[in-house]
Amino acid sequence: MFAAVGLLALIVVDYIRPQEYFPFLYAVPLLHLLTALALLGFVIDLRLGLSRLNPAPHLVPVVMLFAWSLAGLAVRAPGQLVTRTTAFLIPLAIYLLVAHAIQTIRMLEVVCGLLLAIGLALATIGVEQGLSDYGCHRVVMRGGHEDFLFDGRPCSETDRQVCEDEGAEPGAIYWCEKVGLLGTQSVHGRVRYRGTMRDPNELALAIGIVVPFSLAFLDRRRSVLRWIQAAVTFGMVGVCIYFTRSRGGQLLYLAVLAVYFVRRFGARIGLVAGTLLALPIILLGGRSGSAAAASTMERIHCWWVGLHLLAASPGFGVGLGQFTEHNRQTAHSSLVLVAAEMGLVGTLLWSAIIYIAVKIPLTALRAELPRVAHTWALALLASMAGLIVGSMFLSYAYKTVFWIFIGLTGVLYQAIRRHEPGFRVPFGVRDLGAVALVDAALLVGLVGYTGLKLGW
């Protein structure tokens, strides 16, 4: 499959961010070029009969969501119409390619294997960073973003002021953080990576949702090497999430394991097994004290702002990418972010996409299909559970990782349909009503929660 070459390279570049290691690549539009390469490969596959045009079940609401975002920007922020929609096109293009250009179980395994390898690499970097010593980092601007450069001087968490003393450049800003591999460093002692995973919470999400892939490969062929791989995945990802001190990361890790083991072994055994595996991370990880309390209240305030923006403009919202024009921070919740920026219609469309992405593997698990289809359906269902839980506490609605995983459920659908043309995942009025009820319940619940916490 010619599309796979560009698509796999696109995933690697999006996760690893080579332009942050090699500054000269900042001037090269890598994502755009690789997206074009993958699209060209897909066209070649279609011409050669290697792929077929078969729309994924969530394609229609995805297209409608994009059209609605255009309309909202045209009404609320016409001056940013081109900039914002261009930025949104990249993750949507990746979704379109993943969900439609990959159409076999074998290629699904290749993509999931790549994501698992990347997740393990990022977890390894995070664990090494978490175990490393503190050092002085000078803050510089690179590619329009703040970057930290280790200047070789040691410091300690209890004596951060040393970075401003002897050896410091006049007027420079310094941070005392853990020194990681490949020029990475912690933030307030919490491990992280680069790019979108510069946020420790997003690193925890990205590595947590690949854990089911390790279990899927083990289920496909039980061998000593596969058992070792699964054990290493659990260990490295769990320890890295611990070092991120991400409370959302703990919850999604628990959700991933709970869904997988409950579906695999039944409610009683599954819940016990999943909880036991996640318990050390839950008990030892996360943050506490005044810093954690302040972070929680800050998050609740952002939700309060988002809900008020929705109330003020329930139709189109304030426009795609406009939340930070009304608040100094983002929403810290994908649901609140989409509701504030795209209104009730946009929220319904975005939620419908998630609903369909969950319904695809659920429908596959209930159908009479080969074991390999059930194996990957369960893995994707568990990954989606973690993605949903993580997205509730992160502004993740427009991130490429989110749309890659939505696209993977489309791959499962394409692969099953290739051998079972009668396989369908319908989305009707009843489904739409269920999505609307869940959205309404969540938004009303958030209104009540934020009101109680901040005062009416």
C-alpha positions in Angstrom: 0.0 0.0 0.0 1.6 3.2 -1.2 -0.3 5.4 1.2 1.2 3.6 4.2 4.7 5.0 3.5 3.7 8.7 3.8 1.2 7.9 6.6 3.6 6.1 8.8 6.2 8.8 8.3 3.5 11.4 9.1 2.7 9.7 12.4 6.4 9.5 13.4 7.0 13.2 12.6 3.9 14.2 14.5 4.9 12.3 17.6 8.7 12.6 17.7 8.9 16.3 16.4 12.3 16.1 14.7 12.1 19.8 13.9 12.7 20.5 17.6 16.0 18.6 17.5 17.1 20.1 14.1 16.1 23.8 14.0 16.7 24.0 10.2 13.6 21.8 9.8 11.3 24.6 11.3 11.3 26.1 7.8 10.2 22.8 6.2 6.4 22.1 6.3 6.9 18.5 7.2 3.3 17.7 8.2 1.9 19.3 5.0 4.5 17.5 2.8 3.9 14.1 4.3 0.2 14.6 4.3 0.4 15.3 0.5 2.7 12.2 0.1 0.2 10.0 1.9 -2.7 11.4 -0.1 -0.8 10.7 -3.4 -0.1 7.2 -2.2 -3.8 6.7 -1.5 -4.7 7.9 -5.0 -2.2 5.4 -6.4 -3.7 2.6 -4.3 -7.1 3.4 -5.6 -5.9 3.4 -9.2 -4.2 0.0 -8.7 -7.2 -1.5 -7.0 -5.3 -1.9 -3.7 -7.8 0.2 -1.9 -11.5 1.0 -2.3 -13.5 4.1 -1.6 -15.6 3.1 1.4 -16.5 6.0 3.8 -16.0 5.3 7.5 -19.1 5.6 9.7 -17.8 8.9 11.2 -16.9 10.6 8.0 -20.2 12.5 7.6 -20.1 14.1 11.1 -16.4 14.9 10.7 -17.1 16.8 7.4 -20.1 18.5 9.1 -18.0 19.5 12.1 -15.4 21.1 9.8 -18.1 22.9 7.9 -19.6 24.1 11.1 -16.2 25.3 12.3 -15.9 27.3 9.1 -19.4 28.9 9.6 -18.6 29.7 13.2 -15.4 31.4 12.3 -17.0 33.3 9.5 -19.5 34.7 11.9 -17.4 35.2 15.1 -13.8 35.7 13.9 -13.7 36.2 10.1 -10.2 37.6 10.3 -8.9 34.2 11.5 -10.9 32.1 9.1 -7.9 31.0 7.0 -5.4 30.6 9.8 -7.6 28.5 12.1 -9.2 26.3 9.5 -5.8 25.6 8.0 -4.5 24.4 11.4 -7.6 22.3 11.9 -7.2 20.7 8.4 -4.0 18.9 9.4 -5.5 16.6 12.1 -8.7 16.1 10.0 -6.6 15.2 7.0 -4.7 12.6 9.1 -8.0 11.2 10.3 -9.2 10.9 6.7 -6.1 9.1 5.6 -5.9 6.8 8.5 -9.6 5.8 8.4 -9.7 5.3 4.6 -6.2 4.6 3.3 -5.5 1.7 5.6 -8.0 -1.1 4.9 -6.5 -4.4 6.2 -5.9 -6.0 9.6 -2.3 -6.5 8.7 -1.7 -2.8 8.1 -3.8 -2.0 11.2 -1.3 -4.1 13.1 1.6 -2.2 11.5 0.2 1.2 12.5 -0.6 0.0 16.0 2.9 -1.6 16.3 4.4 1.8 15.3 2.3 3.6 17.9 3.2 1.1 20.5 7.0 1.5 19.7 6.7 5.3 19.8 4.8 5.1 23.1 7.5 2.9 24.7 10.2 5.2 23.4 8.5 8.2 24.9 7.8 6.4 28.2 11.5 5.4 28.3 12.6 9.0 27.8 10.1 10.0 30.6 11.4 7.4 33.0 15.0 8.3 32.4 14.1 12.0 32.9 12.2 11.2 36.1 15.3 9.5 37.5 17.8 12.1 36.5 19.3 15.0 38.5 18.3 18.6 38.3 20.2 21.2 36.2 20.0 24.8 35.3 18.2 25.6 32.0 18.3 28.9 30.2 15.0 29.9 28.6 15.3 30.7 24.9 12.8 31.3 22.1 13.0 28.8 19.2 10.4 28.4 16.4 8.1 30.8 18.2 8.1 28.7 21.4 9.9 28.8 24.7 12.7 26.2 24.9 15.0 25.3 27.8 18.7 24.8 27.2 20.7 23.0 29.9 23.9 25.0 30.6 25.8 22.3 32.5 25.3 23.6 36.0 23.7 21.4 38.6 21.0 22.6 40.9 18.5 21.0 43.3 14.7 21.1 43.8 15.2 22.8 47.2 17.8 25.3 45.9 16.6 26.6 42.6 18.0 30.1 43.2 21.5 28.8 42.4 20.7 29.0 38.7 20.4 32.8 39.0 23.7 33.1 40.8 27.3 32.6 39.6 27.6 31.6 35.9 24.2 33.0 34.8 24.0 35.2 31.8 22.9 38.8 32.6 19.2 39.3 32.0 18.5 35.6 31.1 15.7 33.6 32.7 16.6 30.3 34.2 14.7 27.2 35.4 15.9 24.4 37.6 14.6 21.2 36.1 15.5 17.5 35.6 17.8 16.9 32.7 16.4 14.4 30.2 17.5 12.6 27.1 17.6 14.4 23.7 17.5 17.8 25.3 14.3 17.3 27.1 13.6 18.5 30.6 10.9 18.4 33.3 8.5 21.3 34.2 8.1 21.9 37.9 9.7 18.4 38.4 7.0 16.7 36.2 8.4 14.7 33.2 7.4 15.7 29.7 8.5 15.5 26.1 8.2 18.0 23.3 5.6 19.5 21.0 2.1 18.9 22.2 3.5 16.5 24.7 5.4 19.4 26.4 2.4 19.2 28.8 3.0 16.2 31.2 -0.7 15.4 31.1 -0.6 15.0 27.3 2.4 12.8 27.5 0.6 10.6 30.0 -2.4 10.4 27.7 -0.3 9.6 24.6 1.5 6.7 26.2 -1.4 5.4 28.3 -3.7 4.7 25.3 -1.2 2.4 23.5 -1.1 -0.1 26.4 -4.0 -2.2 24.9 -1.9 -2.7 21.7 0.7 -4.6 23.7 -2.1 -6.9 25.1 -3.5 -7.3 21.5 -0.1 -8.5 20.2 0.2 -10.9 23.1 -3.3 -12.3 22.3 -2.3 -12.7 18.7 0.7 -14.9 19.5 1.6 -15.9 23.0 5.4 -16.2 23.3 8.1 -15.4 25.7 9.1 -12.3 23.8 5.4 -11.1 23.7 5.1 -11.6 27.4 8.3 -9.6 28.0 7.0 -6.9 25.7 3.7 -6.7 27.6 5.4 -6.6 31.0 7.8 -3.9 29.8 4.9 -1.8 28.4 3.0 -2.0 31.7 6.1 -1.1 33.7 7.5 1.7 31.6 4.2 3.4 30.9 3.1 3.1 34.5 6.3 4.5 35.9 6.3 7.3 33.3 2.7 8.2 34.2 3.8 8.3 37.9 6.6 10.7 37.0 4.3 13.0 35.1 2.2 13.4 38.3 -0.8 13.5 36.1 -4.1 12.8 37.9 -5.9 12.6 34.6 -3.2 10.1 33.4 -3.9 7.9 36.4 -7.6 7.9 35.6 -7.1 7.0 32.0 -4.6 4.3 32.8 -7.2 2.8 35.1 -10.0 3.2 32.5 -7.8 1.5 29.8 -7.0 -1.5 32.0 -10.6 -1.8 33.4 -12.3 -1.8 30.0 -9.8 -4.3 28.6 -9.9 -6.8 31.5 -13.6 -6.5 32.1 -14.4 -7.2 28.5 -11.7 -9.9 28.3 -12.3 -11.8 31.6 -15.7 -10.5 32.9 -16.7 -7.8 35.4 -15.4 -9.5 38.6 -12.0 -10.7 37.5 -11.5 -7.8 35.1 -12.1 -5.1 37.7 -9.8 -6.8 40.2 -7.0 -7.3 37.7 -7.2 -3.8 36.2 -7.4 -2.1 39.6 -4.5 -4.1 41.0 -2.3 -3.2 38.0 -3.2 0.5 38.2 -3.3 0.7 42.0 0.4 1.6 42.5 0.2 4.5 40.0 -3.0 5.8 41.7 -1.6 5.5 45.2 1.9 6.9 44.5 1.4 9.2 41.6 -0.4 12.5 41.2 0.0 15.7 43.0 -1.3 16.8 46.4 -1.1 19.8 48.7 -1.6 23.5 47.9 -0.2 23.2 44.4 -2.7 20.5 43.4 -5.6 22.4 45.0 -4.6 25.5 43.1 -4.4 23.6 39.9 -7.8 22.1 40.5 -9.4 25.5 41.1 -7.7 26.9 38.1 -9.2 24.1 35.9 -12.6 24.6 37.4 -12.4 28.3 36.7 -11.6 27.5 33.0 -14.6 25.3 32.9 -16.7 28.1 34.3 -15.5 30.5 31.7 -16.2 28.0 28.9 -19.7 27.3 30.1 -20.5 31.0 30.3 -19.1 31.4 26.7 -21.5 28.7 25.6 -24.4 30.3 27.4 -23.6 33.6 25.7 -23.3 32.1 22.3 -25.0 28.6 22.2 -25.3 28.7 18.4 -21.9 29.1 16.8 -19.9 29.5 20.0 -17.1 32.0 20.1 -15.3 30.5 17.1 -12.7 27.8 16.5 -9.5 28.7 18.4 -11.0 31.7 20.2 -11.2 30.4 23.7 -7.9 32.0 24.8 -9.1 35.3 23.5 -11.6 35.2 26.4 -9.4 33.5 29.0 -5.7 33.4 29.6 -5.7 29.6 29.6 -7.4 27.0 27.5 -10.4 25.1 28.7 -8.7 22.1 30.3 -11.5 19.9 28.9 -12.2 18.9 25.3 -16.0 18.9 25.9 -15.9 22.5 27.4 -13.6 23.7 24.7 -15.7 22.4 21.8 -18.9 23.7 23.5 -17.5 27.2 24.0 -15.9 27.4 20.5 -18.5 25.6 18.4 -21.7 25.9 20.4 -24.3 23.1 20.9 -24.4 21.9 17.3 -20.6 21.6 17.2 -20.6 19.8 20.5 -23.2 17.3 19.2 -21.2 16.6 16.1 -18.0 16.2 18.0 -19.6 13.8 20.5 -21.3 11.9 17.7 -17.8 11.2 16.2 -16.6 9.8 19.5 -19.9 7.8 19.9 -19.4 6.2 16.5 -15.7 5.5 17.2 -16.8 3.6 20.3 -19.7 1.8 18.6 -17.5 0.4 15.8 -15.4 -1.9 18.1 -18.4 -2.6 20.3 -20.4 -3.8 17.2 -17.4 -5.8 16.1 -17.1 -7.6 19.4 -20.8 -8.5 19.3 -20.6 -9.8 15.7 -19.6 -13.3 14.5 -16.1 -12.4 13.3 -12.7 -14.0 13.2 -10.7 -13.8 16.5 -8.2 -11.4 15.1 -11.0 -8.8 14.5 -12.2 -9.3 18.1 -8.7 -8.9 19.4 -8.2 -5.5 17.8 -11.7 -4.4 18.5 -11.1 -4.9 22.2 -7.8 -3.1 22.1 -9.3 -0.1 20.3 -12.3 -0.1 22.6 -9.9 0.1 25.6 -7.8 2.8 23.9 -10.9 4.9 23.2 -11.9 4.6 26.9 -8.6 6.1 27.9 -8.8 8.7 25.2 -12.3 9.8 26.3 -11.3 10.0 30.0 -8.1 11.9 29.2 -9.9 14.3 26.9 -12.4 15.2 29.6 -9.5 16.8 31.5 -7.4 18.1 28.6 -8.1 20.5 25.6 -7.5 17.6 23.2 -10.3 18.0 20.7 -8.1 19.2 17.9 -4.9 17.3 18.6 -3.6 14.9 15.9 -3.2 12.0 18.4 -7.0 12.3 19.1 -7.8 12.1 15.4 -5.3 9.3 14.7 -7.1 7.1 17.2 -10.6 8.1 15.9 -9.2 7.0 12.5 -8.0 3.7 13.8 -11.5 2.7 14.5 -12.2 3.5 10.9 -9.4 1.1 9.9 -11.0 -1.7 11.9 -14.3 -1.0 10.1 -12.6 -1.0 6.7 -10.7 -4.2 7.4 -13.9 -6.0 8.6 -15.9 -4.8 5.6 -13.2 -6.1 3.3 -14.0 -9.6 4.3 -17.6 -9.2 5.6 -19.3 -6.7 3.3 -22.5 -7.0 5.3 -20.9 -5.5 8.4 -22.6 -2.2 9.3 -22.3 0.4 12.1 -25.5 2.4 11.8 -26.0 5.8 13.3 -29.7 6.9 13.4 -32.0 9.2 15.2 -32.0 7.1 18.3 -28.2 7.2 18.5 -28.2 11.0 17.9 -30.7 11.4 20.7 -28.5 9.3 23.1 -25.6 11.5 22.3 -27.6 14.7 22.9 -28.8 13.4 26.2 -25.3 12.5 27.4 -24.0 15.9 26.3 -26.9 17.7 28.1 -26.2 15.6 31.3 -22.5 16.4 31.2 -22.9 20.1 30.6 -25.6 20.4 33.2 -23.5 18.5 35.6 -20.5 20.7 34.9 -22.7 23.8 35.5 -23.7 22.4 38.9 -20.2 21.3 39.8 -18.5 24.6 38.9 -21.2 26.5 40.6 -20.8 24.7 43.9 -17.0 25.0 43.8 -16.8 28.7 42.8 -20.1 29.9 44.3 -23.2 30.8 42.5 
